Amino acid sequence: MVSLGASAVLAEYYSQIMEWRGEVEQMYAITHSPVYEASMNALETLSPYANQVADFIRDYGRIVGIGWLSEYIRQIGGAGSNMRRVYDASESAYHAIQAFEVAPSSWHTELWLDWS
């Protein structure tokens, strides 16, 4: 009976989840592109040094008129890790959608076995 209830719930939400498929695939394609991965890796590498670079630009960048960039550079600190979290989440969602696509046929088999 538990599998019958779970199957009914999953079947009800299947169409809704499949509507999100395109968005999940698009997010996965973006976050797994070479440009995204290179940017994420660069930001993760720069993150530990962001405040030092910002201080240097604040102090010496005024000479050439770029001192105002220091506050933007400070924001690099968490950007790489946030991009990594989006990367990982998009991968999980992508694989979950793929697994969910094959699930309906097994739900039907499960339902048939529960009733026989």
C-alpha positions as a printed Julia matrix, in Angstrom:
116×3 Matrix{Float64}:
  0.0    0.0     0.0
  2.83   2.39    0.72
  4.21   1.97   -2.79
  0.71   2.54   -4.22
  0.44   5.84   -2.34
  3.94   6.91   -3.3
  3.29   6.0    -6.92
  0.09   8.04   -6.98
  1.85  11.08   -5.54
  4.79  10.78   -7.93
  2.48  10.3   -10.92
  0.55  13.43   -9.94
  3.69  15.56   -9.87
  5.35  13.95  -12.88
  3.85  16.35  -15.42
  4.8   19.38  -13.33
  8.36  18.18  -12.93
  8.63  17.48  -16.66
  7.57  21.1   -17.31
 10.69  22.19  -15.44
 12.86  19.89  -17.56
 13.76  22.59  -20.11
 14.75  25.06  -17.4
 16.84  22.46  -15.6
 18.58  21.48  -18.84
 19.25  25.13  -19.66
 20.71  25.78  -16.2
 22.88  22.68  -16.5
 24.13  23.74  -19.95
 25.05  27.19  -18.66
 26.76  26.03  -15.47
 28.68  23.26  -17.23
 29.88  25.42  -20.11
 33.63  26.04  -20.44
 33.14  29.78  -19.88
 31.17  29.29  -16.64
 33.61  26.7   -15.31
 36.63  28.91  -16.11
 35.0   31.91  -14.42
 34.06  29.82  -11.38
 37.58  28.41  -11.07
 39.14  31.87  -11.48
 36.9   33.36   -8.78
 37.6   30.47   -6.42
 41.33  30.98   -6.95
 41.12  34.75   -6.43
 38.75  34.61   -3.43
 41.37  34.23   -0.7
 43.22  37.27   -2.05
 40.27  39.52   -2.87
 40.6   41.77    0.18
 44.36  42.19   -0.28
 43.93  43.07   -3.96
 41.09  45.45   -3.05
 43.25  47.2    -0.45
 46.08  47.58   -2.94
 43.76  49.0    -5.61
 42.1   51.3    -3.08
 45.47  52.67   -1.95
 47.36  52.8    -5.25
 44.6   52.73   -7.84
 43.62  56.31   -7.04
 46.72  57.42   -8.89
 45.33  56.08  -12.17
 41.65  56.58  -11.3
 40.62  53.01  -10.51
 40.47  53.18   -6.72
 36.68  52.94   -6.87
 37.0   49.33   -8.12
 38.2   48.14   -4.72
 34.69  47.64   -3.32
 33.69  45.53   -6.33
 36.81  43.42   -5.95
 35.94  42.77   -2.29
 32.71  41.15   -3.46
 34.68  38.45   -5.29
 35.2   36.7    -1.95
 32.01  34.63   -1.99
 31.3   34.6    -5.71
 33.31  31.5    -6.57
 31.77  29.39   -3.82
 28.28  30.58   -4.77
 28.94  29.64   -8.4
 30.16  26.22   -7.24
 26.94  25.68   -5.26
 24.83  26.56   -8.32
 27.02  24.25  -10.43
 26.51  21.35   -8.01
 22.77  22.0    -7.61
 22.24  22.14  -11.37
 24.02  18.82  -11.76
 21.86  17.21   -9.06
 18.67  18.6   -10.62
 19.73  17.49  -14.1
 20.39  13.92  -12.97
 17.18  13.85  -10.91
 15.13  14.86  -13.96
 16.81  12.15  -16.04
 16.02   9.54  -13.39
 12.48  10.83  -13.05
 11.9   10.44  -16.8
 12.31   6.67  -16.6
 10.35   6.3   -13.38
  6.76   6.23  -14.75
  7.18   2.86  -16.42
  8.41   1.38  -13.16
  5.49   2.98  -11.28
  3.06   1.17  -13.57
  4.81  -2.11  -12.95
  4.77  -1.43   -9.22
  1.06  -0.64   -9.28
  0.33  -3.82  -11.19
  2.36  -5.9    -8.74
  0.57  -4.32   -5.77
 -2.84  -5.27   -7.17
 -1.97  -8.79   -8.25
